[in-house]
Amino acid sequence: MPTESHTDAGTLRAALRELVALSTIPAAWVGREPPIIAAGLADALVGSLNLDFTFVRLCDPQGNGAIEVTRGQAWKAFPEWLQAHLDVGRFLRKEIVTDIGDGEPCRGLVIPIGVSAEAGLVAAACSRSDFPSEVDQLLLSVAANHAAAAFQNARLRHELDAKLVELGQARHELERKVSERTADLQRSQAYLAEAQRLSHTGSWAFNAREALYWSEENFRMWGFSPQEGLPDRERVLQRIHPEDRDRVLECVQKAVREKRDYAVEFRIQLPDGTFKHIHGLGHPVFSASGELVEVVGTQFDVTERKRAEEERERLRQAQADLAYLSRVTTMGELTASLAHEIRQPITAAMINAKTCLRWLGRDSPDVEQGREAASRMVKDVTRAADIISSVSLLFKKGAPQRESVDVNELIGEMIVLLRSEANRYSISIRTELAEDLPKVVADRVQLQQVFMNLMLNGIDAMKEVSGGSELTIRSEAENGQLMISVADTGVGLLKEQAEQIFRAFFTTKDHGTGMGLPISRSIIESHGGRLWATGNSGRGATFQFTLPITVAAHA
């Protein structure tokens, strides 16, 4: 019979073998997923310790769901004794449970993993009478702790892998965004360079000593080569026209002294001798202490605009000269009518003067009759003076002058000038003028010319028409505008001619120049209005134009 010491030694050796065997298991768990670790622990405990039942619960330290594995006989898959304890809550300490079997008596052992079972627990049951011995408890505790460590390592590795994947994705996303941003920036720079080229706009930056930045268009504008590097201040100053150089320097220095933005126009002379007109804007940048850091700005090549302005001024002057010539020509044609119109008040004045002398030359002078004759004479002379004044204005040559004009009054003046011409052809002139018509801001002489052209066109259209010839002039205010119309009962206007007659040199008259209506339309449009013509439903045509009431005339 073996002695008790031999039995204890054998048991100890067996326990050591089991302990060594259990210690090698974690190596097989490296890189495994948590469910595999839990299942491996349960299998190892059942096989190594000859247990009837094993339950393993491993808890995620991050608070995620726990993993549970059961091994053992089917009828003891989840014993009531263990369920009762689990329903109450986690095991906080090691506990031995006795008499838990129905047929064969079993004993159970529950070992928490961690101080408060925060890492899970291991539960085992066995029908051996000595279960759980101290060796069983030691082996279960060691195996449970190994499994908890492996489980946590797996969780950490899983989280690390997830973080690495997330970092990889973040890096990929960052690289993608950097690539997109770089492409956007390059595209924006290309767009900016193209926009600057199309708009002839350059940008630059200078500090107190040297140039910091010049855009591609700025190099092109000033005739410098980018391959030669940024131009220094002296080279830039030498390109500015000598007559403008001091003015530009003074403007920039004053802006820096006063710490404000500036705008200046100047000319530059390129190496090939050509000149450019530049409009520059600058913005001084200062440090917190008030020291000048740099001056940034932009420049516009306004050479074409300057040339267009000069050309527009030449065209405006040519138009004014042509309008003056048209007025002189027209007045020349109306010399006989004007002479007759002026002769009438002068003749009347002479008659009234003789009458006055006769009343006063009597033995008993009739002062009252003489006074009335003198008053009529004054009225006749005033009428003649008004006619001469209107004619002299039409012959006046000079720059357009805008003033407040009463259109109804102007219509009356033109009727006086052209009444004799209308009477020559038995043409009556009728007016329908709105009362209290607002005044407009306009050039009086230019509007006189428009009325004269339209009224003469109407008279010409009725020269060959027999019976009932009438020229009707209307004025009214609507929608913030004056509406003026000149209607005749003449030969009429073909629909296709309604726009042609406003083209230069187009005329339906044998003696016409084709410039009266184009000049008239140009005058009305320069005042912010519109001039057009339509054929009447019966005889004749109507010319209409608008003038703004409250809006100042266009330049």
Secondary structure, 3 states (H helix, E strand, C coil): CCCHHHHHHHHHHHHHHHHHHHHHHHHHHCCCCHHHHHHHHHHHHHHHHCCCEEEEEECCCCCCCCEEEEEECHHHCCCHHHHHHHHHCCCCCCEEECCCCCCCCCEEEEEEECCCCCCEEEEEEECCCCCCCHHHHHHHHHHHHHHHHHHHHHHHHHHHHHHHHHHHHHHHHHHHHHHHHHHHHHHHHHHHHHHHHHHCEEEEEECCCCEEEECHHHHHHHCCCHHHCCCCHHHHHHHECHHHHHHHHHHHHHHHHHCCCEEEEEEEECCCCCEEEEEEEEEEEECCCCCEEEEEEEEEECHHHHHHHHHHHHHHHHHHHHHHHHHHHHHHHCHHHHHHHHHHHHHHHHHHHHHHHHHHCCCCCCHHHHHHHHHHHHHHHHHHHHHHHHHHHHHCCCCCCEEEECHHHHHHHHHHHHHHHHHHCCCEEEEEECCCCCCEEEEHHHHHHHHHHHHHHHHHHCCCCCCCCEEEEEEEEECCEEEEEEECCCCCCCCCHHHHCCCCCCCCCCCCCCCHHHHHHHHHHHCCCEEEEEECCCCCEEEEEEEECCCCCCC
